[in-house]
Amino acid sequence: MRISGPLWSTFVVVALSAALTSCAGGGGQHSSSKAGAGQSASPTADLAHIPGVGARLRQRIPADSQQVIAVYGKGEDSAQSTVALFTKHGATWNRDRVWSAHNGKKGWTTDHHEGDKRSPVGVFTLSDAGGVLADPGTKLPYTRSAAAFTAPRSWSKSHWHDFDLVIAIDYNRVRGTSPGDPTRPEGRSKGGSIWLHMDHGSGTSGCVSLSKPGMEHLLRALDPARHPVIVMGDRAHLEA
């Protein structure tokens, strides 16, 4: 599904700088291992619960959700993580794919604020997508816009394709709008523009990044009718 038009293009030019900077943070160089190119693991079937997620966060996964992206952070202060896609069949879950990934360059937080360079811990819905590239075949509403998603060329070249494919994480945003919409219902101090996007080989300013094949797979797999959510955090917070 695609959203486009001249009125939208005018709007996103105004919002571009704030939204992209919130997510990628200007493209500075940071040392970290590069996320794998869509690596997968053997599917694990008939799971009673999402592995590694304790009762506190598990209770926040909506009962009608049949798709969960789990982001397992290596540590509270680490930018390295693993992303896994789970689908529900009847009363049990299957793990479909696993990818190496990155999160906020300073790690994770349960109290995210603008500029803290940490990804927010929690369970969030996934409602909207977009990017520079054409819709790869997602069922999510998809906004294609070079104006909205092209990274500034003042950033390091390794960051130029970060937003070629984007899935908005519904943290402090209005569902049903483009990922580039700058509206923040909880106020600007709580940050925003937290996305799943393409990886540049190091930590982000709060987003979760993975390989292009991984992003393509997630975009094609996620189905609004299955009420997808993301549960994310460092392993200790996830298991609590």
N, C-alpha and C positions, 0 to 999 in steps of 0.2 A: 504494500500500500504506500502511496507517495503523496506528500503534501508539498505544494509549490505555489508560485505566483508572485507577481511584482510587489504586492503589499507585504508579503512575508519577507522578501529579499530586502526591502527597505528596513524592516524591523530588525533583522538579524545583523545588519551591518553595525547598528548601534550597540547591540548586545554582545557582539563577537568578542571584544577584548576581555571583558570581565569573565565571560563564561569559559573561554579557552584558558585564560591564565589561572582560573580557579582549579581547573583540572590538571593541566600539565606544568604550570609554574614557570614558564619562560624558557624551558628547554636547556637548563644547565646540565653539565656533564656530572655523572655520579657513578662510582664504581659499584658494580653488581653483575651477577651472571645473567646472560641473556635468556629470556623465556624460550622454551622449546617451540619448535615449529609444528604446533598442533599435535603433540605426542598424545597417544592414547594408551589406555590400559585395558586389560581383559575385563569385560563387563562383569559386575557382581550382582547377582539376582536375589530376589526374595528376601530383602532386608526389612526388618521390622521398623527400623528408624534410620534416619540419615546418620551415617557413622561420624563419630567425633563431635556430635552436637548434643549438649546436655539438655536437661529438662527445661531450664529457664528459657533458652532460645527456641527449643523445639515447640514449646507451647505457643510461641508467637507465629509459627507457620500456620496460615489459615487452613482450616479443615478441608476446604475445597481445592487447595493447591495440589496439582498433580505433576508439577515440574519445579525442581529446586536446583539452583546453582549454588554450590557450596564453595566458599573461598577459605582455604585453610592457610592462615598466615604462619610463617615459620616461627616468629616470636613477636612479642609486643613491640620491640624496637627494630624489627627487621623489615626490609622492603621485599623480601622473597616470599612467595606463596604458591599454592597449588589450587587450581580451579577444577571442579568436578561437576558434571551434569547428572542429576538423578531424575528419573521418571517413575511415577506411581502407577502400578497395575493392580487393581483391586485394593487389597489392604497392605501390600508390600511395595518396596522401592527397588528399582534397578539402577545401578551405576552404569551410565552409558559411555562417557568419555572423561579423560583426565588430561589437563594441560599444566605445564609450569607457567608461572605468571609473576607479576609484580604488583605491589600495592604502594601506599604512601611511603615516601623515602625515609620518613622517621618512624614508620610502623603503624600502630593502631591506637585508637582511643574510644572510650565510651562517652566522651563529651567533646565532639568535634567542633572546632571553631575555624573561621576563615584564616588561612595562612599557617595552620599548625603543621602542615605537611604529613598528616596522619589520616588514615582511612577510618571511617566510622564503623564501629562494631554494631551489628544488629541484623534484623530481618527486614527486608524492604521489597516492595512489589516492583515489577518490571513491566512498564506500560508502553514505552515509546522508544523509537530508534531513529537513526539518521546517519549522515555521513557525506563525504565528498563523492564516494563511488555510488554507482547505481544500486538500487535495491537488489540484494542477492537472492531474494525470494522469501522474505520474511512475512509472517502473518501480523506482525506488529505494525502499527502506523509508522511509516518511514518518511523522513524529511531529507530529500537530497538537496544539498546546497553547498556549493563551493564557498560562497560568501560566509556562510555560518560556520563551516567546519575546517577550512584551510588554516593550518597553523601558520603564525607569522613567520616570514622568512628571516627575521632577526634571530629566531631560535636556532639552536644547533640543527644541522641537517638531519641528524638521526631522529629528530622529533617531527619532521615535516609531514609524515604520513600517520601520525598518531590517531587522527580523527577521520581517517578514510572510512571507517566503520565504527559506529557508536551505538551502545544501548544505554539509555538513561537508567540510573538507579534512583528509585523514588525516595531520595533523602532530601528533605526541605525543598521540594519542587511541586508544581501543579501537574498532576497526572492528566494525560490527554493533550499535552502540548509538546512541541518539539524539544529535544534535549537542549537546544540553544536558548530556550526561554529563560530569562534571568530572574523571574519571579521567585521569591523565597519567602514562603508563608511564615516561617519562624524567625525572620529577620536576617539581615546580611551577616551579622556577627556569627551566626551558626554555620556559615559556609554553604556551599551548594555546587552544582554542576559536577556531581560525583557520577562518573560513567564507567562502564566497561568499554575499553577501546583498544586499539592496536598497540603492541608493545614496541618500545624503543631501546630495550636492553638495560633499563635501570628503573629505580623507583619513581613514583609519580607524586603529585601534590595532594593525593587523596583518592584518585581513581584506582581501578583495577585494570591491568593491561595484560593481554595475551596475544598470541600469534594471529596473523591474518586467517589461516585455516580454522583456528579455534573460533574466532569471531564469526566467520562465515557459517560454521556449523551451528553455533548458538542462535544466530539470526534465523536460520532455516528451521531449527528445531522448536524454538519458543512459540507457543500458541496461546493467545489471550483466552481462548476457551478453556484452557487448562490452568489458568490463574498462576502464572509463573512468579516465583519470588527468588530472592538471593539472600542467603544467610552467610555472613562474612565476619571475620575477625581472626585474631591470633588464636592458636590452638588452645591456650589456657582459658581465654574468655569464651571460646566456643564450647568447651567442655564443662564450664561451670554450671 
